[in-house]
Amino acid sequence: MPSDVESPLPSDRLIHAALGRFTGGLSPASLALAWTDWALHLAASPGKWQRLAEKAVRKSARLALYGGKLMAGGKPEPCIEPLPQDRRFRGEAWQRWPYNLIYQGFLLNQQWWHNVTTGIGGVSAHHEQVVEFVARQLLDMASPVNFIATNPEILDATVREGGWNLVRGAANCIDDIERMMAGRPAAGTEAFRPGEQVAVTPGRVVWRNRLIELIQYAPATPQVHPEPVLFVPAWIMKYYILDLSPHNSLVRYLVERGHTVFMISWHNPVERDRDLSMDDYLRLGVLAALDAIRAIVPGQRVNAVGYCLGGTLLAMAAAWLARRGDDRLRTMTLLAAQTDFTEPGELSLFIDESQLNLLEDSMWNDGYLDNRQMAGAFQLLRSNDLIWSLMVQQYLLGRRQKMTDLMAWNLDATRMPYRMHSEYLHRLFLDNDLAAGRYRIAGLPIALGDIRTPVFAVGTESDHVAPWRSAYKINMQLPGEVSFLLTSGGHNAGIISEPGHPGRHYRIGHRRAGSHYMDPETWYQVQQAQEGSWWPEWADWLRRHSGEPVAPPPMGAAGQGYPPLGPAPGTYVLER
């Protein structure tokens, strides 16, 4: 909270918290400000009105001509093609009359509303994004896909099955409501329990404090590289996305290639953890893990890996260590992580002073951000795939989507303590203090430019959480060696891209220390796409920055205060 803002009274906080529960965490004031900005500027732009009217007439004429050709028995070219990521109308049934006319009319209407909500002079970029986003959500709700009468695939299934698809759909809906009210996990997730079907790479918990468990994985080779690898996962979700099923576990992949791997497993905060801060996540998390590793593997520097928010925290830790002259990090790998938040992706829709004020008061009431609220925000960003398409499949077609390990992990969210999340959103997302050199740890400013360790950064092409051009900014911030790799896929599936996974490709470029900056568009054109998984490329980079193999270190260091406490995956990953 800005220092010049009075602390709100408890009564105000309670009212705001109740409002946040009613609106799903969205600030009505933020939406109203965005709408007012847009509406006033649109009202003062008669030229824009005229242009919109002309577009409406042209689109109506195109649709009428298209419909006339269809009625005459022709097969005209569509008026408009869906966007590449829009898979709603790809089925053959949508090419039949009258459904082809219905979906073409919807897409033309959707395109027109995009023109209405964008391109108006004077509207702030944030407000334009919010208005366009809300309009898109409302249109997605009204999509012909979502209604029995206008969706030929549902009608065909209903006729073919005599309505049993709707009966199964109703049963699915009732089951989901019962699970939600009882606080039970979603259907199908019981097949992916940590320690049983996922997160099964052998290891031991060798350290535990109030915030983390540190897992040391057992060696799978007679000798290992002397430098250990430390994973710092995001604390917004459970760590085991990096140790999913045996065939797609990044942890197992490294262990089998002769690396000693450590993993931070974050505690799932509850009300008593409300005052945990960003400094605590650094001190009790990354730095505590590095202390433990130094005791278990003495005299060796660490190849550290940060994923998503964990990568941001790792970069902060690296800058802090560099300021203190501590050279414990041999290399740093950032997986879909941001260190500059000027282009934070679609999450910026939920980041402004009004939105954060409501969110803070909601968290103040509970002591944490509820995982369902965060999951709801991510679902809205991809509502076609994560809300409406699922509802059609499960409730109208009566088909349960087959659960996968990645989907089950995605549903296993964690909470975030009030103080930490407030600091994170204000100091990083809103104020961008880390990139600007204003971020302080223990009262001292840190600078990313102090980092001299070699860096391997990975971005994913369709990332809506950490857009790859935002992750690419690490090339502007660090003076040393940077290897940047861009892989196909999204924020999660792009990272979990094991060898043999079909349809994968990547681009990679290496920048030597002191060389000139290349902008992302030019970089993309220069680097040629290579087929396959990016994991071997990274493994080869790690090997080049590691020493010759030696005997594996012991599991833990009981004499140094780090005795094995129990088998992996530990207890924190099981907290709900």
C-alpha positions as CSV (number, residue, x, y, z in Angstrom):
1,M,0.0,0.0,0.0
2,P,1.4,3.5,-0.9
3,S,2.8,5.3,2.2
4,D,0.5,8.3,1.7
5,V,-2.7,6.3,1.9
6,E,-4.4,6.0,5.3
7,S,-4.8,2.5,6.7
8,P,-8.4,1.4,6.2
9,L,-10.7,0.8,9.1
10,P,-11.6,-2.8,9.9
11,S,-15.2,-2.0,9.0
12,D,-14.1,-0.9,5.5
13,R,-12.0,-4.0,5.1
14,L,-14.9,-6.3,6.0
15,I,-17.2,-4.5,3.5
16,H,-14.5,-4.8,0.8
17,A,-13.9,-8.4,1.6
18,A,-17.6,-9.2,1.4
19,L,-17.7,-7.4,-1.9
20,G,-14.8,-9.3,-3.2
21,R,-16.4,-12.6,-2.4
22,F,-19.6,-11.5,-4.3
23,T,-17.7,-10.3,-7.4
24,G,-15.1,-13.1,-7.5
25,G,-12.3,-10.8,-6.5
26,L,-13.0,-8.3,-9.3
27,S,-13.1,-4.6,-8.3
28,P,-16.4,-2.9,-9.5
29,A,-14.6,0.4,-9.1
30,S,-11.8,-0.7,-11.4
31,L,-14.4,-1.9,-14.0
32,A,-16.4,1.3,-13.7
33,L,-13.3,3.5,-14.2
34,A,-12.3,1.5,-17.3
35,W,-15.8,1.7,-18.7
36,T,-16.2,5.4,-18.0
37,D,-12.8,6.2,-19.7
38,W,-13.8,4.2,-22.8
39,A,-17.4,5.5,-22.9
40,L,-16.5,9.2,-22.6
41,H,-13.8,9.0,-25.2
42,L,-16.1,7.0,-27.6
43,A,-18.9,9.5,-27.0
44,A,-16.5,12.4,-28.1
45,S,-15.4,10.5,-31.3
46,P,-18.1,10.9,-33.9
47,G,-15.6,9.8,-36.6
48,K,-15.3,6.5,-34.8
49,W,-19.0,6.1,-34.7
50,Q,-19.2,6.6,-38.5
51,R,-16.4,4.1,-39.0
52,L,-18.2,1.5,-36.8
53,A,-21.4,2.1,-38.6
54,E,-19.7,1.5,-41.9
55,K,-18.1,-1.7,-40.6
56,A,-21.5,-2.9,-39.4
57,V,-23.1,-2.3,-42.8
58,R,-20.3,-4.0,-44.6
59,K,-20.3,-7.0,-42.3
60,S,-24.1,-7.3,-42.5
61,A,-23.9,-7.2,-46.3
62,R,-21.2,-9.9,-46.3
63,L,-23.2,-12.1,-44.1
64,A,-26.4,-11.6,-46.1
65,L,-24.6,-12.5,-49.3
66,Y,-23.0,-15.5,-47.7
67,G,-26.4,-16.7,-46.5
68,G,-28.0,-16.1,-49.9
69,K,-25.4,-18.3,-51.6
70,L,-25.9,-21.0,-49.0
71,M,-29.7,-21.0,-49.5
72,A,-29.1,-21.3,-53.2
73,G,-27.2,-24.5,-52.7
74,G,-23.7,-23.0,-53.1
75,K,-20.6,-23.5,-51.0
76,P,-19.2,-20.0,-50.6
77,E,-16.0,-19.1,-48.9
78,P,-16.5,-18.2,-45.2
79,C,-16.9,-14.5,-44.5
80,I,-14.4,-14.8,-41.6
81,E,-12.0,-17.4,-40.2
82,P,-11.8,-18.1,-36.5
83,L,-8.6,-17.0,-34.8
84,P,-5.9,-19.6,-34.7
85,Q,-6.5,-20.4,-31.0
86,D,-10.3,-20.6,-31.4
87,R,-11.2,-24.2,-31.8
88,R,-14.9,-23.9,-31.2
89,F,-16.1,-24.2,-34.8
90,R,-13.7,-26.7,-36.3
91,G,-16.1,-29.7,-36.4
92,E,-17.8,-30.8,-39.7
93,A,-21.2,-30.2,-38.1
94,W,-20.6,-26.5,-38.1
95,Q,-20.3,-26.4,-41.9
96,R,-24.0,-27.5,-42.3
97,W,-26.9,-25.1,-42.8
98,P,-28.0,-23.1,-40.8
99,Y,-25.1,-23.5,-38.3
100,N,-22.5,-22.2,-40.7
101,L,-24.5,-19.0,-41.0
102,I,-25.0,-18.8,-37.2
103,Y,-21.3,-19.2,-36.3
104,Q,-20.2,-16.8,-39.1
105,G,-22.6,-14.2,-37.8
106,F,-21.2,-14.7,-34.3
107,L,-17.6,-14.3,-35.4
108,L,-18.4,-11.1,-37.4
109,N,-20.2,-9.7,-34.4
110,Q,-17.2,-10.6,-32.2
111,Q,-14.8,-8.8,-34.6
112,W,-17.1,-5.7,-34.7
113,W,-17.1,-5.5,-30.9
114,H,-13.3,-5.7,-30.8
115,N,-13.3,-2.7,-33.1
116,V,-15.8,-0.9,-30.8
117,T,-13.7,-1.4,-27.7
118,T,-10.2,-0.7,-29.1
119,G,-8.4,2.0,-31.1
120,I,-10.1,5.0,-29.4
121,G,-7.8,7.9,-28.9
122,G,-7.3,9.1,-25.3
123,V,-8.3,5.8,-23.6
124,S,-5.5,4.5,-21.3
125,A,-4.0,1.2,-22.5
126,H,-5.0,-0.6,-19.3
127,H,-8.6,0.6,-19.5
128,E,-8.8,-0.4,-23.1
129,Q,-7.5,-3.9,-22.3
130,V,-10.1,-4.2,-19.5
131,V,-13.0,-3.1,-21.6
132,E,-12.0,-5.3,-24.5
133,F,-11.6,-8.3,-22.0
134,V,-15.0,-7.8,-20.5
135,A,-16.7,-7.5,-23.9
136,R,-14.9,-10.7,-25.0
137,Q,-16.1,-12.5,-21.8
138,L,-19.7,-11.4,-22.4
139,L,-19.5,-12.5,-26.0
140,D,-18.0,-15.9,-25.1
141,M,-21.0,-16.4,-22.7
142,A,-23.4,-15.8,-25.6
143,S,-21.5,-18.1,-28.1
144,P,-23.7,-20.4,-30.1
145,V,-21.5,-23.2,-28.9
146,N,-23.0,-22.9,-25.4
147,F,-26.6,-23.6,-26.2
148,I,-28.3,-26.8,-27.2
149,A,-30.5,-25.2,-30.0
150,T,-27.5,-23.6,-31.8
151,N,-24.9,-26.2,-31.3
152,P,-25.2,-29.0,-33.9
153,E,-22.8,-31.3,-32.1
154,I,-25.0,-31.3,-29.0
155,L,-28.2,-31.8,-31.1
156,D,-26.6,-34.7,-33.0
157,A,-25.5,-36.3,-29.7
158,T,-28.9,-35.8,-28.2
159,V,-30.7,-37.4,-31.1
160,R,-28.2,-40.2,-31.4
161,E,-28.3,-41.1,-27.7
162,G,-31.9,-40.4,-27.0
163,G,-31.0,-37.6,-24.5
164,W,-28.8,-39.7,-22.3
165,N,-26.0,-37.3,-22.9
166,L,-28.0,-34.6,-21.0
167,V,-28.7,-37.1,-18.2
168,R,-25.0,-37.9,-17.8
169,G,-24.3,-34.1,-18.0
170,A,-26.7,-33.4,-15.2
171,A,-25.1,-36.1,-13.1
172,N,-21.7,-34.6,-13.8
173,C,-22.9,-31.2,-12.8
174,I,-24.4,-32.5,-9.5
175,D,-21.2,-34.4,-8.7
176,D,-19.1,-31.3,-9.4
177,I,-21.3,-29.1,-7.1
178,E,-21.2,-31.7,-4.3
179,R,-17.4,-31.9,-4.6
180,M,-17.0,-28.1,-4.5
181,M,-19.3,-27.7,-1.5
182,A,-17.5,-30.5,0.4
183,G,-14.1,-29.1,-0.5
184,R,-13.1,-32.4,-2.3
185,P,-10.8,-32.4,-5.3
186,A,-12.2,-32.6,-8.9
187,A,-13.2,-35.9,-10.4
188,G,-10.3,-37.8,-11.8
189,T,-7.6,-36.2,-9.7
190,E,-7.6,-39.2,-7.3
191,A,-5.6,-41.0,-10.0
192,F,-2.6,-38.6,-9.6
193,R,-1.7,-38.5,-5.9
194,P,1.8,-37.1,-5.1
195,G,4.0,-39.9,-3.9
196,E,1.9,-42.6,-5.6
197,Q,1.4,-41.8,-9.3
198,V,3.2,-38.4,-9.5
199,A,6.2,-37.0,-7.6
200,V,7.7,-40.5,-7.3
201,T,11.4,-39.8,-8.0
202,P,13.2,-41.4,-5.0
203,G,14.6,-38.9,-2.5
204,R,14.6,-37.7,1.1
205,V,13.5,-34.6,2.9
206,V,16.7,-33.2,4.4
207,W,15.5,-29.9,5.8
208,R,12.3,-28.4,7.0
209,N,11.3,-25.0,8.4
210,R,8.0,-23.2,8.6
211,L,8.0,-22.3,4.9
212,I,9.9,-25.1,3.0
213,E,10.8,-28.7,2.9
214,L,14.1,-29.4,1.0
215,I,14.1,-32.6,-0.9
216,Q,17.4,-34.3,-2.0
217,Y,16.9,-36.8,-4.7
218,A,18.8,-40.1,-4.7
219,P,21.5,-40.6,-7.3
220,A,20.6,-42.8,-10.4
221,T,24.2,-43.0,-11.7
222,P,27.4,-44.3,-10.1
223,Q,29.0,-40.9,-10.4
224,V,27.5,-37.4,-10.5
225,H,28.6,-33.9,-11.5
226,P,30.0,-32.2,-8.5
227,E,27.8,-29.1,-8.7
228,P,24.3,-29.7,-7.3
229,V,21.1,-28.5,-9.0
230,L,18.6,-26.6,-6.9
231,F,15.0,-26.1,-8.2
232,V,13.0,-23.1,-6.9
233,P,9.4,-23.7,-8.0
234,A,6.6,-21.1,-7.9
235,W,4.9,-21.0,-4.6
236,I,1.5,-20.4,-6.2
237,M,1.3,-24.1,-7.1
238,K,2.8,-27.4,-5.8
239,Y,6.4,-28.2,-6.8
240,Y,5.7,-31.5,-8.5
241,I,5.0,-30.0,-12.0
242,L,8.8,-30.5,-12.2
243,D,8.4,-34.1,-11.0
244,L,5.2,-35.3,-12.7
245,S,4.9,-38.9,-14.0
246,P,8.2,-40.8,-14.5
247,H,8.1,-40.3,-18.3
248,N,7.8,-36.5,-18.1
249,S,9.7,-35.7,-14.8
250,L,12.3,-33.0,-15.3
251,V,13.8,-34.0,-12.0
252,R,14.2,-37.6,-13.0
253,Y,15.6,-36.5,-16.4
254,L,18.4,-34.6,-14.6
255,V,19.1,-37.3,-12.0
256,E,19.5,-39.9,-14.8
257,R,22.0,-37.7,-16.4
258,G,24.3,-37.6,-13.4
259,H,23.1,-34.5,-11.4
260,T,22.5,-34.3,-7.7
261,V,19.1,-32.5,-7.6
262,F,17.5,-30.6,-4.7
263,M,13.9,-29.3,-4.7
264,I,12.2,-26.7,-2.6
265,S,8.7,-27.8,-1.6
266,W,6.7,-24.8,-0.3
267,H,4.3,-24.9,2.7
268,N,0.7,-24.2,1.9
269,P,0.0,-21.1,4.0
270,V,-2.9,-20.8,6.5
271,E,-4.2,-17.9,8.5
272,R,-1.3,-17.9,11.0
273,D,1.1,-17.3,8.1
274,R,-0.5,-14.0,7.2
275,D,2.6,-12.0,8.0
276,L,5.1,-13.9,6.0
277,S,6.9,-11.4,3.7
278,M,8.8,-11.5,0.4
279,D,12.0,-11.3,2.5
280,D,10.8,-14.4,4.4
281,Y,10.4,-16.3,1.1
282,L,13.9,-15.3,0.2
283,R,15.5,-16.0,3.6
284,L,13.5,-19.1,4.7
285,G,13.3,-20.3,1.1
286,V,16.1,-19.9,-1.3
287,L,18.9,-18.8,1.1
288,A,18.0,-21.5,3.6
289,A,18.1,-24.1,0.9
290,L,21.5,-22.9,-0.3
291,D,22.8,-23.1,3.3
292,A,21.6,-26.7,3.5
293,I,23.2,-27.6,0.2
294,R,26.5,-26.1,1.2
295,A,26.5,-28.3,4.3
296,I,25.5,-31.5,2.3
297,V,27.8,-30.8,-0.7
298,P,30.5,-28.6,0.8
299,G,32.8,-26.6,-1.4
300,Q,30.6,-26.8,-4.5
301,R,28.7,-24.0,-6.3
302,V,25.1,-24.5,-7.2
303,N,23.3,-24.6,-10.6
304,A,20.1,-23.0,-9.6
305,V,16.8,-23.2,-11.5
306,G,13.7,-21.0,-11.0
307,Y,10.3,-21.7,-12.5
308,C,7.7,-18.9,-12.9
309,L,7.5,-16.9,-9.7
310,G,10.3,-19.1,-8.3
311,G,12.5,-17.7,-11.1
312,T,11.8,-14.1,-10.1
313,L,12.7,-15.0,-6.5
314,L,15.8,-16.8,-7.7
315,A,16.9,-13.7,-9.7
316,M,16.4,-11.6,-6.6
317,A,18.4,-14.0,-4.5
318,A,21.2,-14.0,-7.1
319,A,21.3,-10.2,-7.1
320,W,21.4,-10.2,-3.3
321,L,24.2,-12.7,-3.2
322,A,26.1,-10.7,-5.8
323,R,25.8,-7.6,-3.8
324,R,27.4,-9.4,-0.8
325,G,30.2,-10.9,-2.9
326,D,28.8,-14.4,-2.3
327,D,29.6,-16.6,-5.3
328,R,27.6,-19.7,-4.4
329,L,25.7,-19.8,-7.7
330,R,27.5,-21.4,-10.6
331,T,24.7,-20.8,-13.1
332,M,21.1,-19.6,-13.1
333,T,18.3,-21.0,-15.2
334,L,15.0,-19.2,-15.5
335,L,12.0,-21.1,-16.7
336,A,9.1,-18.9,-17.9
337,A,10.1,-16.3,-15.4
338,Q,9.9,-12.5,-15.5
339,T,12.3,-10.0,-14.0
340,D,10.7,-7.0,-15.7
341,F,7.0,-6.4,-15.3
342,T,6.3,-3.7,-17.9
343,E,4.7,-6.3,-20.1
344,P,3.3,-8.9,-17.6
345,G,0.8,-10.4,-20.0
346,E,-2.9,-10.8,-19.5
347,L,-2.6,-10.9,-15.7
348,S,-2.1,-7.1,-15.9
349,L,-5.9,-7.0,-16.4
350,F,-6.2,-7.7,-12.7
351,I,-3.5,-5.3,-11.6
352,D,-4.3,-1.7,-10.7
353,E,-4.6,0.3,-7.5
354,S,-8.4,-0.3,-7.2
355,Q,-8.1,-4.0,-7.9
356,L,-5.2,-4.5,-5.5
357,N,-7.0,-2.6,-2.7
358,L,-10.0,-4.9,-2.9
359,L,-7.7,-7.9,-3.1
360,E,-5.7,-6.8,-0.1
361,D,-8.8,-6.4,2.0
362,S,-10.1,-9.8,1.0
363,M,-6.7,-11.3,2.0
364,W,-6.7,-9.3,5.2
365,N,-9.9,-10.9,6.3
366,D,-8.7,-14.4,5.7
367,G,-5.0,-14.0,6.1
368,Y,-4.3,-15.4,2.7
369,L,-5.4,-15.4,-0.9
370,D,-7.7,-18.4,-1.4
371,N,-6.5,-20.8,-4.1
372,R,-10.0,-20.9,-5.8
373,Q,-9.8,-17.1,-6.3
374,M,-6.5,-17.3,-8.1
375,A,-7.6,-20.3,-10.1
376,G,-10.7,-18.3,-11.2
377,A,-8.6,-15.4,-12.5
378,F,-6.5,-17.8,-14.6
379,Q,-9.7,-19.5,-15.9
380,L,-11.1,-16.2,-17.0
381,L,-7.9,-15.5,-19.1
382,R,-8.7,-18.6,-21.1
383,S,-12.4,-18.9,-20.6
384,N,-13.1,-20.6,-23.9
385,D,-10.9,-23.6,-23.0
386,L,-11.1,-23.6,-19.2
387,I,-14.8,-22.7,-18.6
388,W,-17.2,-22.8,-21.5
389,S,-15.7,-25.6,-23.6
390,L,-15.5,-27.8,-20.4
391,M,-19.1,-27.0,-19.5
392,V,-20.3,-28.0,-23.0
393,Q,-18.3,-31.2,-22.9
394,Q,-19.2,-32.3,-19.4
395,Y,-22.7,-31.0,-18.9
396,L,-24.3,-30.9,-22.4
397,L,-22.4,-33.7,-24.2
398,G,-22.0,-35.7,-21.0
399,R,-18.4,-36.5,-21.6
400,R,-15.9,-36.3,-18.7
401,Q,-12.6,-35.0,-20.0
402,K,-9.9,-37.5,-19.4
403,M,-7.7,-36.3,-16.5
404,T,-4.0,-36.0,-17.1
405,D,-1.1,-35.6,-14.7
406,L,-0.7,-31.9,-15.7
407,M,-4.4,-31.2,-15.4
408,A,-4.5,-32.8,-11.9
409,W,-1.4,-30.8,-10.8
410,N,-3.1,-27.6,-12.2
411,L,-6.1,-28.2,-9.9
412,D,-3.8,-28.7,-6.8
413,A,-3.3,-25.0,-6.1
414,T,-1.9,-23.3,-3.0
415,R,-2.8,-20.3,-0.9
416,M,-0.6,-17.2,-0.6
417,P,-0.1,-15.2,2.6
418,Y,-1.5,-11.7,2.9
419,R,1.7,-9.8,3.4
420,M,3.8,-11.6,0.8
421,H,1.2,-11.4,-2.0
422,S,0.5,-7.8,-1.3
423,E,4.2,-6.9,-1.5
424,Y,4.7,-9.0,-4.6
425,L,1.8,-7.4,-6.5
426,H,2.7,-3.8,-5.5
427,R,6.5,-3.9,-5.6
428,L,6.9,-6.1,-8.7
429,F,3.7,-6.1,-10.9
430,L,2.5,-2.6,-10.2
431,D,5.7,-0.6,-9.4
432,N,8.3,-2.8,-11.2
433,D,10.8,-2.1,-8.5
434,L,13.1,-5.0,-9.3
435,A,13.8,-3.9,-12.9
436,A,14.1,-0.3,-11.8
437,G,16.7,-1.0,-9.2
438,R,14.3,0.1,-6.3
439,Y,13.7,-3.3,-4.8
440,R,15.2,-3.6,-1.3
441,I,16.1,-6.7,0.7
442,A,16.8,-6.2,4.4
443,G,16.7,-2.4,3.6
444,L,19.4,-2.6,0.9
445,P,18.7,-2.1,-2.8
446,I,19.5,-4.9,-5.2
447,A,20.4,-4.6,-8.9
448,L,20.0,-7.4,-11.5
449,G,23.0,-5.9,-13.3
450,D,25.3,-7.1,-10.5
451,I,24.7,-10.7,-11.5
452,R,27.6,-12.2,-13.4
453,T,26.7,-15.9,-13.4
454,P,25.9,-17.5,-16.8
455,V,22.1,-17.6,-17.4
456,F,19.9,-19.9,-19.4
457,A,16.4,-18.5,-19.8
458,V,13.4,-20.3,-21.3
459,G,10.3,-18.6,-22.7
460,T,7.2,-20.3,-24.2
461,E,5.5,-19.2,-27.4
462,S,1.9,-19.1,-26.2
463,D,2.5,-18.1,-22.5
464,H,-0.3,-15.9,-21.2
465,V,1.2,-15.6,-17.7
466,A,4.8,-14.7,-18.5
467,P,4.9,-13.7,-22.2
468,W,8.1,-14.7,-23.9
469,R,9.0,-11.2,-24.9
470,S,8.8,-10.2,-21.3
471,A,11.0,-13.1,-20.3
472,Y,13.4,-12.1,-23.1
473,K,14.1,-8.8,-21.3
474,I,16.7,-10.6,-19.2
475,N,19.0,-9.9,-22.2
476,M,18.8,-6.2,-21.4
477,Q,19.2,-6.5,-17.7
478,L,22.3,-8.7,-17.4
479,P,25.8,-7.9,-18.7
480,G,27.0,-11.5,-18.7
481,E,26.5,-14.6,-20.7
482,V,22.8,-15.3,-21.5
483,S,21.4,-18.2,-23.5
484,F,17.8,-17.6,-24.4
485,L,15.6,-20.5,-25.6
486,L,12.0,-20.1,-26.9
487,T,10.0,-23.3,-27.0
488,S,6.5,-24.2,-28.4
489,G,3.6,-24.5,-25.9
490,G,2.3,-22.5,-23.1
491,H,3.4,-21.6,-19.6
492,N,3.2,-25.1,-18.2
493,A,3.0,-27.5,-21.1
494,G,5.9,-25.7,-22.9
495,I,8.2,-26.4,-19.9
496,I,7.1,-30.0,-19.4
497,S,8.2,-31.0,-22.9
498,E,10.0,-34.3,-22.5
499,P,11.9,-35.9,-25.4
500,G,9.6,-37.8,-27.6
501,H,6.7,-35.4,-27.0
502,P,5.1,-34.9,-30.5
503,G,4.9,-31.6,-32.2
504,R,7.5,-29.8,-30.2
505,H,10.1,-27.3,-31.5
506,Y,12.3,-24.6,-30.1
507,R,14.7,-21.7,-31.0
508,I,17.9,-20.9,-29.1
509,G,20.4,-18.1,-29.2
510,H,23.6,-17.5,-27.2
511,R,24.7,-14.0,-26.2
512,R,28.3,-13.6,-25.1
513,A,29.2,-11.2,-22.2
514,G,29.6,-7.7,-23.5
515,S,27.9,-8.3,-26.9
516,H,25.2,-6.0,-28.3
517,Y,21.5,-6.4,-27.5
518,M,19.2,-7.8,-30.2
519,D,15.5,-7.0,-30.0
520,P,13.1,-10.0,-29.7
521,E,11.6,-9.7,-33.2
522,T,15.0,-9.7,-34.9
523,W,16.1,-12.5,-32.6
524,Y,13.0,-14.6,-33.6
525,Q,13.8,-14.1,-37.3
526,V,17.5,-15.0,-36.9
527,Q,17.1,-18.2,-34.8
528,Q,16.0,-21.2,-36.8
529,A,13.3,-23.5,-35.4
530,Q,14.6,-26.9,-34.3
531,E,12.4,-29.9,-33.9
532,G,12.0,-31.8,-30.7
533,S,12.3,-31.2,-26.9
534,W,14.4,-28.4,-25.5
535,W,15.5,-30.5,-22.5
536,P,18.6,-32.1,-24.2
537,E,19.7,-28.6,-25.2
538,W,19.5,-27.4,-21.6
539,A,21.1,-30.6,-20.3
540,D,24.1,-30.1,-22.6
541,W,24.4,-26.5,-21.4
542,L,24.4,-27.7,-17.8
543,R,27.0,-30.3,-18.6
544,R,29.3,-27.7,-20.1
545,H,29.0,-25.7,-16.9
546,S,29.6,-28.7,-14.6
547,G,32.7,-30.5,-13.5
548,E,33.8,-34.0,-14.2
549,P,31.7,-36.7,-12.4
550,V,32.6,-37.8,-8.9
551,A,31.1,-40.0,-6.2
552,P,27.6,-39.0,-5.1
553,P,27.3,-37.0,-1.9
554,P,25.6,-38.5,1.1
555,M,21.8,-38.1,1.6
556,G,21.7,-35.2,4.0
557,A,24.3,-34.2,6.6
558,A,23.2,-35.3,10.0
559,G,26.3,-33.9,11.7
560,Q,25.6,-30.5,10.2
561,G,22.0,-30.4,11.3
562,Y,20.5,-31.8,8.1
563,P,19.5,-35.4,8.8
564,P,17.0,-37.1,6.5
565,L,13.6,-36.5,7.9
566,G,11.5,-38.8,5.7
567,P,11.0,-40.0,2.1
568,A,10.1,-37.7,-0.8
569,P,7.7,-36.1,-1.6
570,G,7.5,-35.0,2.0
571,T,4.5,-33.6,3.9
572,Y,4.1,-30.0,2.7
573,V,3.1,-31.1,-0.8
574,L,0.2,-33.0,0.7
575,E,-1.2,-29.9,2.5
576,R,-4.6,-28.7,1.3
